[in-house]
Amino acid sequence: MKKTLFIIVLFSIALVSCKIKPTTNSETFIKSFNGNLISKSTMDTFIKNQMDSLQIPGLSIAFINDNKIVYHNALGVKNIETQEKVNNATIFDAASMSKTVFSFFAMKMVDDGLFDLDTPLYNYMEYPDIAYDERYKLITARMVLSHTSGFPNWRYLDEQGNYNPKGKLTIQFEPGTKYQYSGEGYEYLAKVIAHLKGIEKNELQDLIKITIFTPLKMKNSSFVWNDYIEKHRADGHFRGELNKGYGSSTKDPDFKASASLQTESKEFSRFLLALMNTKILSKKSHKELLKIQSAKLATKKSKEQKYGLGIAIEDSDYGTNFSHGGDNLSHTALYMFNLDKKVGYVFFTNSEHRNKFQKNLLDFLLTY
């Protein structure tokens, strides 16, 4: 009787075990925002198929689960003409995702007492480029980081997106009253921080390295072009061809707070982990980064208008997502994370296909 009972118990355990997805050491699983589990091998296949169908030359991607990087992959080619392979050392253009890192850095400077988030930047440094408009004296760091300064995205781009190298910086509405995405505001704040620190703007890279990159082991990430980037950076592609014009591998020597970060997915994931876990910053500054800065500016019609400090905020069926994209035409990228689920990911491509890849990836994560 005892032997029969023992066999029944063993059989029952075996049946239950069969209903549970295996988590052996030989296979890694990635948890999605809604709790779905996807094996590493399945993700490998999905990514390869997407790269083939969307004609993405190269890609670097990483996933975060429960405060750990659980998946990292770098594949494809750096250049379709030379066919040089992408590897774990390959650097990609973060483009506008630079804004999140710079915002994080700016809040560290607030923590250090360098400036106040709500004191007009004019009090710290006059700005000759816009001195003809007295309204610029109202602009604060909070307005800059939340895209409510009144500045256009770029002075050298008109409303139709046409390039004008002699474009004049303007203020298009009363600062603090509306949302308008602006790289110009970030460059203004970068100049103010450099002025307060008594350094050149390009030297902000050294300060960011000390305060963020070194503590987070982001040794190859940089806002300023260097020899390592020149050797390891993936070349940009547009419409299936190597892009030798705008958005190509131009050796831009200038620090751009809004757009010049060069990095890859594993290093950027380490930054995301710091952002998700209140590392480096005070709790107060961390909270400021991740809250909607003005409820009246957030509308259901435009996801972009729900914006914290350098971070887009969106409600979903599985909680609040924080994200930002980057697009320099032939280099595109995106990150997204959910604090409640402790899930996130980041990817970089050397193509224009961020939006299609992001849509397909998110659909796959939620429906697999």
TAWO-V60472 format. One record per pair of residues at least 24 apart in sequence whose ideal C-beta (glycine too) atoms are under 6 Angstrom apart, sorted by the first residue. I is the first residue (numbers start at 1). J is the second residue. Records with the same first field share a line. If there is no record, write none. Layout:
I = J ; J
//
This chain:
30 = 63 ; 70 ; 71
31 = 65 ; 343
32 = 365
33 = 318 ; 338 ; 341 ; 343
34 = 318 ; 366
36 = 368
38 = 368
46 = 364
50 = 357 ; 360
51 = 76
54 = 353 ; 356
55 = 240
56 = 349 ; 351 ; 353
57 = 237 ; 350 ; 351
58 = 86 ; 234 ; 350
59 = 349
60 = 92 ; 264 ; 265 ; 348
61 = 265 ; 347
62 = 265 ; 266 ; 269 ; 346
63 = 345
64 = 269 ; 344
65 = 343
66 = 342
69 = 269
72 = 266
78 = 234 ; 235
79 = 235
80 = 242
81 = 242
89 = 232
90 = 232 ; 234
91 = 229 ; 232 ; 233 ; 262 ; 264
92 = 234 ; 264 ; 348
93 = 328 ; 331
94 = 261 ; 263 ; 326 ; 333
95 = 259 ; 326 ; 327 ; 328 ; 331
96 = 259 ; 326
97 = 324 ; 326 ; 333
98 = 258 ; 259 ; 261
99 = 258 ; 310
100 = 310 ; 311 ; 324
101 = 261
102 = 257
103 = 145 ; 309 ; 310
105 = 208
107 = 281 ; 285
108 = 211
109 = 193
110 = 285
111 = 282 ; 285
114 = 196
117 = 141 ; 142
118 = 142
121 = 192
124 = 192 ; 196
125 = 192 ; 195
129 = 169
130 = 169
133 = 171
135 = 171 ; 175
138 = 175
139 = 175
141 = 189
143 = 175 ; 176
144 = 185 ; 189
145 = 309 ; 310
146 = 293 ; 307 ; 309
147 = 179 ; 181 ; 182 ; 307
148 = 176 ; 179
149 = 175 ; 182 ; 185
150 = 175
151 = 182 ; 184 ; 185
153 = 181 ; 182 ; 183
154 = 183
179 = 297 ; 305
183 = 258
186 = 257 ; 258
187 = 257
190 = 257
201 = 255
202 = 255
204 = 255
205 = 255
216 = 270 ; 271 ; 274
217 = 270
218 = 267 ; 270
221 = 263 ; 267
222 = 262
223 = 255 ; 260 ; 261
224 = 255
225 = 251 ; 253
229 = 262
234 = 350
236 = 330 ; 331 ; 350
237 = 330 ; 350 ; 351
238 = 330 ; 352
243 = 330
246 = 329
247 = 328 ; 329 ; 330
265 = 346 ; 348
268 = 346
269 = 346
272 = 337 ; 344
276 = 337
334 = 358
//
